[in-house]
Amino acid sequence: MPWAHDDPQPLETKVELLRAFRGRFDLGQDFVYGIFSPDESEAVGGTGLHTRRGEGVLEIGYWIRASRTGNGLCTEATAAVTRVGFEVCEVERIEIRVDPANDASLAIPRKLGFVEEGTLRGVLHDAGGTPRASDAVVFALLRGEFDRGVALEAFDATGERVL
């Protein structure tokens, strides 16, 4: 997450980042979502569907605040956006790329039935923000492999239910 390496950021900088996320969402280029506490008083993480892998493919990214790890929030959010990717966006393939040193993140695609396809060398930013300093384990799920067991509701920007 190159955008997170400079946190905490001034409010104005964070507002501009959120506006950029919204602009890419509206253009259908990236779909970034917040993960909030049940009472919505705290942002505890984020996830997204990203179009950077080409036509018919989405990549899921996720993060969770250190104080909220181990509660299944990223697994639940990843299951939900996987379903949105297949059922709303109608893609054929969804990928997740994970730093091989991040055991908690590696567990998520494995729990959800993603297939581990291999390791790409030197493609991720490291924790300090240096580009291409870390490897990535690539997981993928194809439309026909998806288990629709995740209960969720999804709405478009106008509030109309899409799932």
GROMACS elastic network, one bead per residue, 0.5 to 0.9 nm:
[ bonds ]
;  ai    aj funct       b0    kb
    1     4     6  0.55564   500
    1     5     6  0.71535   500
    1    61     6  0.87419   500
    1    63     6  0.86387   500
    1   124     6  0.88277   500
    1   125     6  0.73082   500
    1   126     6  0.89004   500
    1   127     6  0.85734   500
    1   129     6  0.79692   500
    2     5     6  0.56793   500
    2     6     6  0.83214   500
    2   125     6  0.67907   500
    2   126     6  0.87827   500
    2   127     6  0.88187   500
    2   128     6  0.88574   500
    2   129     6  0.58013   500
    2   130     6  0.85197   500
    2   131     6  0.82891   500
    3     6     6  0.69350   500
    3     7     6  0.81901   500
    3    17     6  0.82342   500
    3   129     6  0.87250   500
    4     7     6  0.54973   500
    4     8     6  0.81480   500
    4     9     6  0.88510   500
    4   129     6  0.85220   500
    5     8     6  0.85320   500
    5   127     6  0.73982   500
    5   128     6  0.64617   500
    5   129     6  0.57549   500
    6     9     6  0.63384   500
    6   129     6  0.86562   500
    7    10     6  0.85231   500
    8    11     6  0.89976   500
    8    14     6  0.88698   500
    9    12     6  0.81251   500
    9    13     6  0.61430   500
    9    14     6  0.62231   500
   10    13     6  0.53726   500
   10    14     6  0.64245   500
   10    15     6  0.87907   500
   11    14     6  0.51022   500
   11    15     6  0.61299   500
   11    16     6  0.86865   500
   12    15     6  0.51144   500
   12    16     6  0.63308   500
   12    17     6  0.87408   500
   13    16     6  0.51976   500
   13    17     6  0.63316   500
   13    18     6  0.87850   500
   14    17     6  0.50056   500
   14    18     6  0.62317   500
   14    19     6  0.85993   500
   15    18     6  0.51090   500
   15    19     6  0.61488   500
   15    20     6  0.86310   500
   16    20     6  0.61798   500
   16    21     6  0.86466   500
   17    20     6  0.50960   500
   17    21     6  0.62801   500
   17    22     6  0.86883   500
   18    22     6  0.61768   500
   18    23     6  0.85839   500
   19    22     6  0.50024   500
   19    23     6  0.60887   500
   19    24     6  0.86768   500
   20    23     6  0.50154   500
   20    24     6  0.62611   500
   20    25     6  0.85198   500
   21    24     6  0.53204   500
   21    25     6  0.61567   500
   21    26     6  0.87249   500
   21    30     6  0.73286   500
   21    31     6  0.76111   500
   21    32     6  0.64390   500
   22    26     6  0.61450   500
   22    27     6  0.86117   500
   22    30     6  0.86316   500
   22    31     6  0.81327   500
   22    32     6  0.78190   500
   23    26     6  0.51687   500
   23    27     6  0.62752   500
   23    28     6  0.87070   500
   23    29     6  0.86406   500
   23    30     6  0.87994   500
   24    27     6  0.50323   500
   24    28     6  0.61663   500
   24    29     6  0.50236   500
   24    30     6  0.53004   500
   24    31     6  0.72539   500
   24    32     6  0.87272   500
   25    28     6  0.51300   500
   25    29     6  0.59227   500
   25    30     6  0.50766   500
   25    32     6  0.69847   500
   26    29     6  0.76852   500
   26    30     6  0.84002   500
   26    31     6  0.84464   500
   27    30     6  0.78744   500
   28    31     6  0.71892   500
   28    51     6  0.83578   500
   29    49     6  0.89915   500
   29    50     6  0.69570   500
   29    51     6  0.58948   500
   29    52     6  0.82391   500
   30    48     6  0.72182   500
   30    49     6  0.60481   500
   30    51     6  0.60177   500
   30    52     6  0.83743   500
   31    47     6  0.84537   500
   31    48     6  0.52326   500
   31    50     6  0.62577   500
   31    51     6  0.85532   500
   32    46     6  0.72957   500
   32    47     6  0.59527   500
   32    49     6  0.65389   500
   32    50     6  0.80119   500
   32    61     6  0.89261   500
   33    45     6  0.88166   500
   33    46     6  0.56636   500
   33    47     6  0.53257   500
   33    48     6  0.56480   500
   33    49     6  0.86166   500
   34    43     6  0.68014   500
   34    44     6  0.78461   500
   34    45     6  0.60985   500
   34    47     6  0.64379   500
   34    48     6  0.84736   500
   35    40     6  0.87944   500
   35    42     6  0.87078   500
   35    43     6  0.60047   500
   35    44     6  0.56314   500
   35    47     6  0.72198   500
   35    64     6  0.80789   500
   35    73     6  0.78596   500
   35    74     6  0.82967   500
   35    77     6  0.74852   500
   36    39     6  0.77551   500
   36    40     6  0.52314   500
   36    41     6  0.72074   500
   36    42     6  0.56264   500
   36    44     6  0.52552   500
   36    45     6  0.68310   500
   36    46     6  0.83010   500
   37    41     6  0.62632   500
   37    42     6  0.54193   500
   37    43     6  0.65176   500
   37    44     6  0.64010   500
   38    41     6  0.78415   500
   38    42     6  0.86041   500
   39    42     6  0.78646   500
   40    43     6  0.73174   500
   43    46     6  0.80523   500
   43    65     6  0.84659   500
   44    63     6  0.86447   500
   44    64     6  0.58904   500
   44    65     6  0.53379   500
   44    66     6  0.87295   500
   44    67     6  0.83773   500
   44    68     6  0.67054   500
   44    73     6  0.88392   500
   45    62     6  0.74705   500
   45    63     6  0.53740   500
   45    65     6  0.56420   500
   45    68     6  0.84761   500
   45    73     6  0.84822   500
   45    74     6  0.78821   500
   46    61     6  0.82200   500
   46    62     6  0.56162   500
   46    63     6  0.54850   500
   46    64     6  0.65430   500
   46    65     6  0.89857   500
   46    74     6  0.81953   500
   46    77     6  0.84252   500
   47    60     6  0.70315   500
   47    61     6  0.54335   500
   47    63     6  0.64817   500
   47    64     6  0.87143   500
   47    74     6  0.79044   500
   47    77     6  0.70357   500
   47    78     6  0.72195   500
   47    81     6  0.79886   500
   48    59     6  0.79555   500
   48    60     6  0.55619   500
   48    61     6  0.54016   500
   48    62     6  0.65929   500
   48    78     6  0.85086   500
   48    81     6  0.72612   500
   49    58     6  0.58866   500
   49    59     6  0.55863   500
   49    61     6  0.67974   500
   49    81     6  0.69985   500
   49    82     6  0.83418   500
   49    84     6  0.89504   500
   49    85     6  0.72500   500
   49    94     6  0.88018   500
   50    53     6  0.76960   500
   50    57     6  0.86170   500
   50    58     6  0.53783   500
   50    60     6  0.62573   500
   50    61     6  0.75863   500
   51    54     6  0.61672   500
   51    55     6  0.76609   500
   51    56     6  0.85937   500
   51    57     6  0.67763   500
   51    58     6  0.51212   500
   51    59     6  0.65466   500
   52    55     6  0.87645   500
   52    57     6  0.82279   500
   52    58     6  0.72261   500
   52    59     6  0.71818   500
   53    56     6  0.84375   500
   53    57     6  0.58284   500
   53    58     6  0.62986   500
   53    59     6  0.67013   500
   53    95     6  0.84204   500
   54    57     6  0.57473   500
   54    58     6  0.76039   500
   55    58     6  0.82525   500
   55    91     6  0.82853   500
   56    89     6  0.88648   500
   56    90     6  0.78369   500
   56    92     6  0.55982   500
   56    93     6  0.65920   500
   56    94     6  0.86588   500
   57    85     6  0.88976   500
   57    91     6  0.57362   500
   57    92     6  0.62990   500
   57    94     6  0.55960   500
   57    95     6  0.74393   500
   58    85     6  0.70909   500
   58    89     6  0.89610   500
   58    91     6  0.70429   500
   58    92     6  0.86302   500
   58    93     6  0.66162   500
   58    95     6  0.63202   500
   58    96     6  0.87899   500
   59    93     6  0.85872   500
   59    94     6  0.55395   500
   59    96     6  0.56297   500
   59    97     6  0.78180   500
   59   140     6  0.88584   500
   60    78     6  0.73411   500
   60    81     6  0.76697   500
   60    82     6  0.77116   500
   60    94     6  0.70936   500
   60    95     6  0.62239   500
   60    96     6  0.52493   500
   60    97     6  0.78660   500
   61    78     6  0.83021   500
   61    95     6  0.89919   500
   61    96     6  0.66098   500
   61    97     6  0.75994   500
   61    98     6  0.87328   500
   62    74     6  0.67865   500
   62    77     6  0.83605   500
   62    78     6  0.74400   500
   62   105     6  0.84847   500
   63    74     6  0.70798   500
   63   105     6  0.84764   500
   64    67     6  0.82943   500
   64    68     6  0.65350   500
   64    69     6  0.63885   500
   64    73     6  0.77825   500
   64    74     6  0.66184   500
   65    68     6  0.54446   500
   65    69     6  0.66676   500
   66    69     6  0.54948   500
   67    70     6  0.88896   500
   68    71     6  0.64253   500
   68    72     6  0.88743   500
   68    73     6  0.79144   500
   69    72     6  0.73822   500
   69    73     6  0.76362   500
   69    74     6  0.82076   500
   69   104     6  0.82674   500
   70    73     6  0.78239   500
   70    74     6  0.89037   500
   70   104     6  0.80679   500
   71    74     6  0.81639   500
   71    75     6  0.88148   500
   72    75     6  0.51642   500
   72    76     6  0.60972   500
   72    77     6  0.85877   500
   72   108     6  0.88317   500
   73    76     6  0.51684   500
   73    77     6  0.61123   500
   73    78     6  0.84834   500
   74    77     6  0.50263   500
   74    78     6  0.58509   500
   74    79     6  0.83827   500
   74   105     6  0.85200   500
   74   108     6  0.74232   500
   75    78     6  0.51290   500
   75    79     6  0.61022   500
   75    80     6  0.86016   500
   75   105     6  0.89958   500
   75   107     6  0.86948   500
   75   108     6  0.54593   500
   75   109     6  0.79566   500
   75   111     6  0.78529   500
   75   112     6  0.77177   500
   76    79     6  0.51642   500
   76    80     6  0.62604   500
   76    81     6  0.88237   500
   76   150     6  0.82385   500
   77    80     6  0.50427   500
   77    81     6  0.62404   500
   77    82     6  0.84669   500
   78    81     6  0.52514   500
   78    82     6  0.59585   500
   78    83     6  0.85812   500
   78   108     6  0.77967   500
   78   109     6  0.81899   500
   78   112     6  0.83958   500
   79    82     6  0.51083   500
   79    83     6  0.63593   500
   79    84     6  0.87862   500
   79   109     6  0.89215   500
   79   112     6  0.68564   500
   79   150     6  0.65506   500
   80    83     6  0.52259   500
   80    84     6  0.63390   500
   80    85     6  0.86754   500
   80   150     6  0.65914   500
   80   151     6  0.79743   500
   80   152     6  0.67180   500
   80   153     6  0.89543   500
   81    85     6  0.59471   500
   81    86     6  0.85969   500
   82    85     6  0.50439   500
   82    86     6  0.63927   500
   82    87     6  0.85459   500
   82    94     6  0.72560   500
   82   141     6  0.89015   500
   82   146     6  0.84003   500
   83    86     6  0.52837   500
   83    87     6  0.58113   500
   83    88     6  0.77428   500
   83   146     6  0.79822   500
   83   147     6  0.86298   500
   83   148     6  0.68640   500
   83   150     6  0.75578   500
   83   152     6  0.88024   500
   84    87     6  0.52235   500
   84    88     6  0.50163   500
   84    89     6  0.64947   500
   84    90     6  0.81972   500
   84   154     6  0.77311   500
   84   163     6  0.81004   500
   85    88     6  0.58367   500
   85    90     6  0.61774   500
   85    91     6  0.61876   500
   85    92     6  0.87883   500
   85    93     6  0.86691   500
   85    94     6  0.74040   500
   86    89     6  0.58401   500
   86    91     6  0.53248   500
   86    92     6  0.69456   500
   86    93     6  0.79647   500
   86    94     6  0.81059   500
   86   142     6  0.87724   500
   86   143     6  0.62460   500
   86   146     6  0.81655   500
   87    90     6  0.52388   500
   87    91     6  0.79653   500
   87   163     6  0.80540   500
   88    91     6  0.84271   500
   88   154     6  0.89992   500
   88   162     6  0.71394   500
   88   163     6  0.77484   500
   90   143     6  0.84311   500
   91    94     6  0.74077   500
   91   142     6  0.86559   500
   91   143     6  0.72635   500
   92   141     6  0.85166   500
   92   142     6  0.57302   500
   92   143     6  0.50485   500
   92   144     6  0.82296   500
   93   140     6  0.68011   500
   93   141     6  0.57908   500
   93   143     6  0.60937   500
   94   114     6  0.88034   500
   94   139     6  0.83639   500
   94   140     6  0.55455   500
   94   141     6  0.53915   500
   94   142     6  0.65391   500
   94   143     6  0.81074   500
   95   114     6  0.82333   500
   95   138     6  0.68491   500
   95   139     6  0.55408   500
   95   141     6  0.65805   500
   95   142     6  0.89168   500
   96   109     6  0.71901   500
   96   114     6  0.83642   500
   96   137     6  0.81075   500
   96   138     6  0.59358   500
   96   139     6  0.51347   500
   96   140     6  0.63360   500
   96   141     6  0.88517   500
   97   106     6  0.88485   500
   97   119     6  0.89014   500
   97   124     6  0.87617   500
   97   136     6  0.54941   500
   97   137     6  0.54651   500
   97   139     6  0.62920   500
   97   140     6  0.87737   500
   98   101     6  0.83875   500
   98   102     6  0.71442   500
   98   105     6  0.64815   500
   98   106     6  0.62238   500
   98   124     6  0.86227   500
   98   135     6  0.81033   500
   98   136     6  0.50585   500
   98   137     6  0.51175   500
   98   138     6  0.66852   500
   98   139     6  0.81496   500
   99   102     6  0.55262   500
   99   103     6  0.84779   500
   99   105     6  0.78726   500
   99   106     6  0.77482   500
   99   124     6  0.74535   500
   99   126     6  0.87285   500
   99   134     6  0.68434   500
   99   135     6  0.59462   500
   99   137     6  0.62537   500
  100   103     6  0.71118   500
  100   105     6  0.87116   500
  100   106     6  0.71197   500
  100   119     6  0.82811   500
  100   134     6  0.85440   500
  100   135     6  0.67584   500
  100   136     6  0.61782   500
  100   137     6  0.59400   500
  101   105     6  0.89657   500
  101   106     6  0.84826   500
  101   135     6  0.89615   500
  102   105     6  0.54842   500
  102   106     6  0.62073   500
  102   107     6  0.88461   500
  103   106     6  0.50095   500
  103   107     6  0.62893   500
  104   107     6  0.53149   500
  104   108     6  0.70107   500
  105   108     6  0.55294   500
  105   109     6  0.77235   500
  106   109     6  0.64050   500
  106   110     6  0.68268   500
  106   137     6  0.81374   500
  107   110     6  0.52055   500
  107   111     6  0.60651   500
  107   112     6  0.87322   500
  108   111     6  0.52348   500
  108   112     6  0.64025   500
  108   113     6  0.89087   500
  108   114     6  0.87432   500
  109   112     6  0.50355   500
  109   113     6  0.62633   500
  109   114     6  0.50602   500
  109   115     6  0.77785   500
  109   116     6  0.84122   500
  109   139     6  0.68006   500
  109   140     6  0.82974   500
  110   113     6  0.53591   500
  110   114     6  0.56176   500
  110   115     6  0.72236   500
  110   116     6  0.78393   500
  110   139     6  0.82971   500
  111   114     6  0.76734   500
  112   146     6  0.88352   500
  112   147     6  0.84391   500
  113   140     6  0.88631   500
  113   141     6  0.73891   500
  113   145     6  0.81099   500
  113   146     6  0.78615   500
  113   147     6  0.82522   500
  114   139     6  0.56584   500
  114   140     6  0.52129   500
  114   142     6  0.84639   500
  114   145     6  0.85338   500
  114   146     6  0.86831   500
  115   138     6  0.83744   500
  115   139     6  0.52084   500
  115   140     6  0.52959   500
  115   141     6  0.62367   500
  116   119     6  0.86236   500
  116   137     6  0.72414   500
  116   138     6  0.59864   500
  116   140     6  0.66617   500
  117   137     6  0.76031   500
  117   138     6  0.56018   500
  117   139     6  0.56052   500
  117   140     6  0.69905   500
  118   136     6  0.84011   500
  118   137     6  0.57891   500
  118   138     6  0.55449   500
  118   139     6  0.75370   500
  119   135     6  0.67468   500
  119   136     6  0.54791   500
  119   138     6  0.59213   500
  120   123     6  0.65398   500
  120   135     6  0.56299   500
  120   136     6  0.51925   500
  120   137     6  0.63739   500
  120   138     6  0.72296   500
  121   124     6  0.84363   500
  121   132     6  0.84144   500
  121   133     6  0.86416   500
  121   134     6  0.69174   500
  121   136     6  0.65540   500
  121   137     6  0.87974   500
  122   125     6  0.83240   500
  122   131     6  0.84457   500
  122   133     6  0.51881   500
  122   136     6  0.74572   500
  123   131     6  0.75659   500
  123   133     6  0.67381   500
  123   134     6  0.60238   500
  123   135     6  0.56475   500
  123   136     6  0.64782   500
  124   130     6  0.85128   500
  124   131     6  0.63468   500
  124   133     6  0.60245   500
  124   135     6  0.59646   500
  124   136     6  0.64079   500
  125   128     6  0.76457   500
  125   129     6  0.53625   500
  125   130     6  0.52153   500
  125   132     6  0.51515   500
  125   133     6  0.55033   500
  125   134     6  0.60203   500
  125   135     6  0.87387   500
  126   129     6  0.52968   500
  126   130     6  0.54483   500
  126   131     6  0.67519   500
  126   132     6  0.73663   500
  126   133     6  0.54430   500
  126   134     6  0.55619   500
  126   135     6  0.89655   500
  127   130     6  0.75558   500
  127   134     6  0.89739   500
  129   133     6  0.86145   500
  130   133     6  0.59685   500
  130   134     6  0.87704   500
  131   134     6  0.80834   500
  132   135     6  0.78169   500
  141   144     6  0.83241   500
  141   145     6  0.63253   500
  141   146     6  0.68366   500
  142   145     6  0.53332   500
  142   146     6  0.66757   500
  143   146     6  0.55265   500
  144   147     6  0.85357   500
  146   149     6  0.89476   500
  147   150     6  0.78696   500
  148   151     6  0.80351   500
  152   163     6  0.73125   500
  153   161     6  0.72376   500
  153   162     6  0.76482   500
  153   163     6  0.53084   500
  154   159     6  0.89318   500
  154   160     6  0.84655   500
  154   161     6  0.58100   500
  154   162     6  0.54736   500
  155   158     6  0.76315   500
  155   159     6  0.53199   500
  155   160     6  0.52573   500
  155   162     6  0.52481   500
  155   163     6  0.70197   500
  156   159     6  0.53502   500
  156   160     6  0.54726   500
  156   161     6  0.64652   500
  156   162     6  0.65322   500
  157   160     6  0.74168   500
  158   161     6  0.88944   500
